[in-house]
Amino acid sequence: MTVGHRSRRRGGFTLIEVLLVLVILVVLVSLVVGTYTNVQRKALLNAARTQIGLFETPLETYYLDLNTYPATAHGLEALRQPPADLPNPAKWNGPYLSKPVPLDPWDMPYQYESPGRYNAESYDIRSLGPDGVESDDDIGNWAEE
């Protein structure tokens, strides 16, 4: 043995070490993305429920003034501008909404029906949800069974 002779070892990472680090990073990123997607989906659903609930007061005020809810054909725009075919336009004391009727969180218009399928004595308001078509994932102002 010679004095001063050191074993030579390369100063880099082996292929296995690099692959292991990449696998760990992929797993961590997929967990974060999955969690974020879930949180975002829940937030959008809650935003739709909240907005639908906020239509209640203007619609009830409209009802108190006119003794009827806006017709399906007039929709929620009747809260902003009086419908042309109102029997007594002087009773319309709007606008009942100070801003334009908003879109749902998926940039689709809210669906309005009066009388409603679920609330036959009043109205139904629904968001078609993330898929944009009428289905089981719709969010509405009726009681879920």
Residue pairs with C-beta under 8 A, 6 or more apart in sequence:
41 130
44 105
44 106
44 130
45 105
45 129
45 139
47 105
48 104
48 105
48 127
48 129
48 139
49 139
51 102
51 104
51 105
51 110
51 127
52 110
52 125
52 126
52 127
52 139
52 140
52 141
53 141
55 76
55 79
55 110
55 125
55 141
56 141
58 79
58 96
58 97
59 69
59 70
59 79
59 96
59 122
59 123
61 93
61 96
62 69
62 70
62 78
62 79
62 94
62 96
63 69
63 122
65 91
65 92
65 93
66 86
66 88
66 91
66 92
69 114
69 115
69 122
69 123
70 76
70 78
70 79
70 83
70 112
70 114
70 123
71 78
71 83
71 114
72 112
72 113
72 114
74 83
75 101
75 112
76 97
76 101
76 110
76 112
76 125
77 101
79 94
79 95
79 96
79 97
79 101
80 94
80 95
80 96
80 97
80 100
80 101
81 94
81 95
82 89
82 92
82 94
86 92
101 109
101 110
102 110
103 109
103 110
104 110
104 127
104 128
105 127
106 127
106 128
106 129
106 130
106 132
108 127
108 128
108 132
110 125
110 126
110 127
111 124
111 125
111 126
111 127
111 128
111 134
112 123
112 124
112 125
113 123
113 124
114 122
114 123
114 124
115 121
115 122
115 123
116 122
116 123
116 124
116 142
117 124
118 124
118 140
118 142
118 143
119 141
119 142
123 141
124 140
124 141
124 142
125 140
125 141
126 138
126 139
126 140
126 141
127 138
127 139
127 140
128 134
128 135
128 138
129 135
129 137
129 138
129 139
130 137
131 137
